[in-house]
Amino acid sequence: MSLPPDRALVTALRAGDDAMFARVLDAWSSSMLRLARSFVSTHASAEEVVQDTWLAVLKGLHGFEGRAAFRTWVYRILVSTAKKRGVREQRSVPWSSVAADGPTVDPSWFRGPEDPYPGGWREFPAAWASPEEAALSGEIHTVLAGILDELPARQRAVLSLRDVSGHTAQEVCDLLDVTPANQRVLLHRARAAVRERLAGYLARGVAHDVQ
């Protein structure tokens, strides 16, 4: 179920509408948890970050001025909360150091600089058997969650914000304090890694079915 426009949503939350708050929790908490996990050391710690974020949101609702989308405002609180907790946990990987992630996919998968479309995929992935079943199965969701957990923290954060939560590139740059170029590189590497690992999993599944 989709959420109402920001004005109606914030008005309902300010009025103490528990049903509306439950809808927002259902809609955003999973992606918030994935994003928080990019900054802290454990899943339990990420859960506490999300809880602290919602407490801060409820306390600060009357200070929300609508200068940004309500969701963006909430995620800014989340990122700030997660970063502070990450510092306390003595995580020291700098967000500005994009090169530290290293290559995630074999460069031969991409078109070279001499190609009319440099940097693009050389070929589309092989067709998947029973895609409807795969998309709906609990197994594939579990696999995807595992793949996301294996990504470097910055890549996971950017991918979660762009492809899971639907934030714009500029919003991601503002939330994570990265440059547009860094955001593009992190997103490209994350998407490439997910595609490669998911394709490998599905190929193994197809081979098993054939046997």
Sine and cosine of phi, psi and omega as CSV:
sin_phi,cos_phi,sin_psi,cos_psi,sin_omega,cos_omega
0.00,0.00,0.78,-0.63,-0.05,-1.00
-0.97,0.23,0.39,-0.92,0.00,-1.00
-1.00,0.02,0.43,-0.90,0.03,-1.00
-0.95,0.31,0.16,-0.99,0.07,-1.00
-0.84,0.54,0.36,-0.93,-0.11,-0.99
-0.80,0.60,-0.69,0.72,-0.08,-1.00
-0.87,0.49,-0.73,0.69,0.01,-1.00
-0.93,0.38,-0.62,0.79,-0.01,-1.00
-0.90,0.44,-0.76,0.65,-0.03,-1.00
-0.91,0.41,-0.63,0.78,0.04,-1.00
-0.86,0.50,-0.69,0.73,0.00,-1.00
-0.91,0.42,-0.67,0.74,-0.01,-1.00
-0.92,0.39,-0.63,0.77,0.04,-1.00
-0.90,0.43,-0.49,0.87,0.00,-1.00
-0.99,0.12,-0.01,1.00,0.03,-1.00
0.98,0.18,0.51,0.86,0.00,-1.00
-0.96,0.28,0.98,-0.20,-0.05,-1.00
-0.91,0.41,-0.60,0.80,-0.01,-1.00
-0.90,0.44,-0.65,0.76,0.02,-1.00
-0.92,0.39,-0.64,0.76,0.03,-1.00
-0.89,0.46,-0.63,0.78,0.03,-1.00
-0.89,0.45,-0.61,0.79,0.03,-1.00
-0.90,0.43,-0.67,0.75,0.02,-1.00
-0.91,0.41,-0.67,0.75,0.05,-1.00
-0.85,0.52,-0.72,0.69,0.00,-1.00
-0.89,0.46,-0.60,0.80,-0.09,-1.00
-0.97,0.23,-0.57,0.82,-0.19,-0.98
-0.91,-0.41,-0.38,0.93,-0.19,-0.98
-0.89,0.46,-0.61,0.79,-0.03,-1.00
-0.89,0.45,-0.73,0.69,0.00,-1.00
-0.94,0.35,-0.54,0.84,0.07,-1.00
-0.90,0.43,-0.63,0.78,0.02,-1.00
-0.90,0.44,-0.69,0.73,0.03,-1.00
-0.89,0.46,-0.66,0.75,0.00,-1.00
-0.92,0.39,-0.70,0.72,0.00,-1.00
-0.87,0.50,-0.59,0.80,-0.01,-1.00
-0.89,0.45,-0.34,0.94,0.02,-1.00
-0.95,0.31,-0.30,0.95,-0.08,-1.00
-0.95,-0.31,-0.36,0.93,-0.11,-0.99
-0.88,-0.47,0.15,-0.99,-0.23,-0.97
-1.00,0.02,-0.34,0.94,-0.06,-1.00
-0.67,-0.74,0.31,-0.95,0.05,-1.00
-0.91,0.42,-0.64,0.77,0.01,-1.00
-0.89,0.46,-0.63,0.77,0.04,-1.00
-0.90,0.43,-0.64,0.76,0.04,-1.00
-0.89,0.45,-0.63,0.78,0.04,-1.00
-0.88,0.47,-0.64,0.77,0.03,-1.00
-0.92,0.39,-0.59,0.81,0.06,-1.00
-0.88,0.48,-0.71,0.71,0.01,-1.00
-0.89,0.45,-0.68,0.73,0.02,-1.00
-0.88,0.47,-0.71,0.71,0.01,-1.00
-0.89,0.45,-0.59,0.81,0.02,-1.00
-0.89,0.45,-0.73,0.69,0.00,-1.00
-0.90,0.43,-0.60,0.80,0.08,-1.00
-0.88,0.47,-0.68,0.73,0.02,-1.00
-0.91,0.41,-0.61,0.79,0.03,-1.00
-0.88,0.47,-0.74,0.67,-0.03,-1.00
-0.89,0.45,-0.63,0.78,0.02,-1.00
-0.93,0.36,-0.51,0.86,-0.09,-1.00
-0.98,-0.19,0.15,0.99,-0.08,-1.00
-0.82,0.57,-0.66,0.75,-0.06,-1.00
-0.95,0.31,-0.20,0.98,0.07,-1.00
-1.00,-0.05,-0.08,1.00,0.01,-1.00
-0.95,0.32,0.84,-0.54,-0.10,-1.00
-0.97,-0.26,-0.06,1.00,0.04,-1.00
0.98,0.22,0.27,0.96,0.02,-1.00
-0.95,0.32,-0.43,0.90,0.11,-0.99
-0.79,-0.61,0.20,-0.98,0.08,-1.00
-0.87,0.50,0.54,-0.84,-0.03,-1.00
-0.86,0.51,-0.66,0.75,0.01,-1.00
-0.87,0.49,-0.67,0.74,0.02,-1.00
-0.89,0.46,-0.65,0.76,0.04,-1.00
-0.87,0.49,-0.70,0.71,0.02,-1.00
-0.89,0.46,-0.70,0.72,-0.05,-1.00
-0.94,0.35,-0.49,0.87,0.09,-1.00
-0.91,0.42,-0.65,0.76,0.07,-1.00
-0.89,0.45,-0.67,0.74,0.02,-1.00
-0.86,0.50,-0.77,0.64,-0.04,-1.00
-0.88,0.47,-0.69,0.73,0.02,-1.00
-0.88,0.47,-0.69,0.72,0.01,-1.00
-0.90,0.43,-0.69,0.72,-0.03,-1.00
-0.92,0.40,-0.65,0.76,0.00,-1.00
-0.89,0.45,-0.68,0.73,0.00,-1.00
-0.89,0.46,-0.68,0.74,0.02,-1.00
-0.92,0.39,-0.62,0.78,0.03,-1.00
-0.88,0.48,-0.63,0.78,0.05,-1.00
-0.89,0.45,-0.66,0.75,0.02,-1.00
-0.90,0.44,-0.51,0.86,0.03,-1.00
-1.00,0.09,0.08,1.00,0.09,-1.00
0.89,0.45,0.61,0.79,0.16,-0.99
-0.99,0.15,0.76,-0.65,-0.16,-0.99
-0.84,-0.54,0.21,0.98,0.00,-1.00
-0.96,0.26,0.87,-0.50,-0.04,-1.00
-0.97,0.26,0.71,-0.71,0.00,-1.00
-0.93,0.38,-0.43,0.90,-0.06,-1.00
-0.98,0.21,-0.20,0.98,-0.07,-1.00
-1.00,-0.01,0.98,0.21,-0.07,-1.00
-0.92,0.40,-0.61,0.79,-0.09,-1.00
-0.89,0.45,-0.35,0.94,-0.05,-1.00
-0.91,0.42,-0.36,0.93,-0.01,-1.00
-0.94,0.35,-0.53,0.85,0.00,-1.00
0.96,0.29,0.14,-0.99,0.00,-1.00
-0.93,0.38,0.61,-0.79,0.00,-1.00
-0.93,-0.37,-0.24,0.97,-0.08,-1.00
-0.67,-0.74,0.56,-0.83,0.06,-1.00
-0.82,0.57,0.85,-0.52,-0.02,-1.00
-0.85,0.53,-0.38,0.92,-0.02,-1.00
-0.93,0.38,-0.21,0.98,0.05,-1.00
-0.95,0.31,-0.28,0.96,-0.12,-0.99
-0.94,-0.35,0.42,-0.91,0.04,-1.00
-0.95,0.32,0.61,-0.79,-0.05,-1.00
-0.98,0.18,0.08,-1.00,-0.05,-1.00
-0.91,0.42,-0.35,0.94,0.00,-1.00
-0.99,0.12,-0.17,0.99,-0.05,-1.00
-0.97,0.23,0.52,-0.86,0.07,-1.00
-0.86,0.51,-0.39,0.92,0.01,-1.00
-0.81,-0.58,0.92,0.38,-0.08,-1.00
-0.88,0.48,0.63,-0.77,0.03,-1.00
1.00,0.03,-0.21,0.98,0.00,-1.00
-0.98,0.17,0.23,-0.97,0.05,-1.00
-0.92,0.38,0.63,-0.78,0.03,-1.00
-0.95,0.32,-0.53,0.85,0.01,-1.00
-0.43,-0.90,0.41,-0.91,0.05,-1.00
-0.97,0.25,0.41,-0.91,0.01,-1.00
-0.91,0.41,0.41,-0.91,0.02,-1.00
-0.89,0.45,0.48,-0.88,0.00,-1.00
-0.88,0.47,0.62,-0.78,-0.03,-1.00
-1.00,-0.09,0.62,-0.78,0.06,-1.00
-0.96,0.27,0.70,-0.71,0.04,-1.00
0.75,0.67,0.87,0.49,-0.06,-1.00
-0.88,0.47,-0.56,0.83,0.00,-1.00
-0.89,0.46,-0.69,0.73,0.01,-1.00
-0.91,0.41,-0.66,0.76,-0.03,-1.00
-0.90,0.44,-0.67,0.74,-0.05,-1.00
-0.91,0.41,-0.51,0.86,-0.09,-1.00
-1.00,-0.08,-0.20,0.98,-0.11,-0.99
-0.97,0.23,0.54,-0.84,0.07,-1.00
-0.91,0.40,-0.47,0.88,-0.04,-1.00
-0.89,0.45,-0.70,0.72,-0.06,-1.00
-0.92,0.39,-0.56,0.83,0.05,-1.00
-0.92,0.39,-0.61,0.79,0.04,-1.00
-0.90,0.43,-0.67,0.74,0.02,-1.00
-0.89,0.45,-0.71,0.71,0.00,-1.00
-0.89,0.46,-0.66,0.75,0.03,-1.00
-0.88,0.48,-0.65,0.76,0.03,-1.00
-0.91,0.42,-0.63,0.77,0.03,-1.00
-0.89,0.45,-0.70,0.72,0.01,-1.00
-0.89,0.47,-0.64,0.77,0.00,-1.00
-0.90,0.44,-0.44,0.90,-0.03,-1.00
-0.99,0.12,-0.23,0.97,-0.02,-1.00
-0.94,0.34,0.49,-0.87,0.16,-0.99
-0.83,0.55,0.49,-0.87,-0.16,-0.99
-0.82,0.57,-0.72,0.70,-0.06,-1.00
-0.92,0.39,-0.63,0.78,0.04,-1.00
-0.90,0.43,-0.68,0.73,0.00,-1.00
-0.89,0.46,-0.64,0.77,-0.01,-1.00
-0.90,0.43,-0.73,0.68,-0.02,-1.00
-0.90,0.43,-0.70,0.72,0.00,-1.00
-0.89,0.45,-0.67,0.75,0.01,-1.00
-0.88,0.47,-0.67,0.75,-0.02,-1.00
-0.94,0.33,-0.68,0.73,-0.07,-1.00
-0.98,0.22,-0.78,0.63,-0.19,-0.98
-0.99,-0.12,-0.37,0.93,0.02,-1.00
-0.99,-0.15,-0.73,0.68,-0.06,-1.00
-1.00,-0.04,-0.28,0.96,0.06,-1.00
0.99,0.17,0.36,0.93,0.04,-1.00
-0.95,0.31,0.47,-0.88,0.05,-1.00
-0.97,0.23,0.25,-0.97,0.02,-1.00
-0.87,0.50,-0.66,0.75,-0.02,-1.00
-0.92,0.40,-0.62,0.78,0.05,-1.00
-0.89,0.46,-0.65,0.76,0.02,-1.00
-0.90,0.44,-0.68,0.73,0.03,-1.00
-0.86,0.51,-0.68,0.73,-0.01,-1.00
-0.93,0.37,-0.66,0.75,-0.05,-1.00
-0.93,0.37,-0.65,0.76,-0.12,-0.99
-0.98,-0.21,-0.04,1.00,0.01,-1.00
0.85,0.53,0.76,0.65,0.08,-1.00
-0.86,-0.51,0.36,-0.93,0.02,-1.00
-0.98,0.21,0.34,-0.94,0.07,-1.00
-0.83,0.56,-0.63,0.78,0.01,-1.00
-0.90,0.43,-0.70,0.71,0.02,-1.00
-0.89,0.46,-0.65,0.76,0.01,-1.00
-0.87,0.49,-0.67,0.74,0.00,-1.00
-0.91,0.41,-0.68,0.74,-0.01,-1.00
-0.90,0.43,-0.72,0.70,-0.01,-1.00
-0.89,0.46,-0.67,0.74,0.00,-1.00
-0.92,0.40,-0.68,0.74,-0.01,-1.00
-0.88,0.48,-0.72,0.69,-0.02,-1.00
-0.91,0.42,-0.65,0.76,0.00,-1.00
-0.91,0.42,-0.73,0.69,0.01,-1.00
-0.89,0.46,-0.65,0.76,-0.01,-1.00
-0.90,0.43,-0.67,0.74,0.00,-1.00
-0.91,0.42,-0.67,0.74,0.01,-1.00
-0.90,0.44,-0.69,0.72,0.00,-1.00
-0.88,0.48,-0.71,0.70,-0.05,-1.00
-0.89,0.46,-0.72,0.70,-0.08,-1.00
-0.96,0.29,-0.60,0.80,0.03,-1.00
-0.94,0.35,-0.63,0.78,0.04,-1.00
-0.89,0.46,-0.64,0.77,0.03,-1.00
-0.90,0.43,-0.65,0.76,0.02,-1.00
-0.90,0.44,-0.71,0.70,-0.03,-1.00
-0.92,0.39,-0.59,0.81,0.02,-1.00
-0.90,0.43,-0.62,0.78,0.04,-1.00
-0.90,0.43,-0.61,0.80,0.02,-1.00
-0.91,0.41,-0.64,0.77,0.03,-1.00
-0.91,0.42,-0.70,0.72,0.00,-1.00
-0.88,0.48,-0.61,0.79,0.01,-1.00
-0.92,0.39,-0.63,0.78,0.00,-1.00
-0.92,0.40,-0.53,0.85,-0.04,-1.00
-0.95,0.30,-0.53,0.85,-0.06,-1.00
-0.92,0.40,0.00,0.00,0.00,0.00
